[in-house]
Amino acid sequence: MTIWDRVREEFLDAYTRLDSLTAVARELGVHQNTAYHWARKAGLAPKKSGRRPHPGREEFFRLRGQGVSVKDAARQVGIGRRSAYDWDRGIRKADGDVRVYPDGRRVGYTAEMKLALSQELQASIARSGKLLHPRFLSLRDRERIAELRE
């Protein structure tokens, strides 16, 4: 039996007693990702801590109920405008970049989607023929430089 096997057994025993994966991992000096892996492999699903609501959320809705604008309510509560507009529209965040709309739609911006949007934006700028200040490189200039570097 290796030292890691002993540490894993000690971890699993402590996890069933303490019921807090993070605390056990910290106590034994094991990386949290390793602890999650061991727990999943042993069939012990880590407990989800659940997200707590922002402490200013109720205050935000109280201000909105009094007729304060979204922008001013956001400033008073100390949140960004994007979050304020999402709260106002009933949009909430789920895992990662997934946003859940009140009608149940789930929209997640994956890396591929972000890349596609970026490429679409670059193409629309190129099509518009928008003139840039001579100090900046155009998209064609950048592409030419990339070709020459290859």
Summary of the structure (lengths in Angstrom):
residues: 150
radius of gyration: 24.9
end to end distance: 52.7
largest distance: 69.2
contacts: 311
relative contact order: 0.05
helix: 59%
strand: 5%
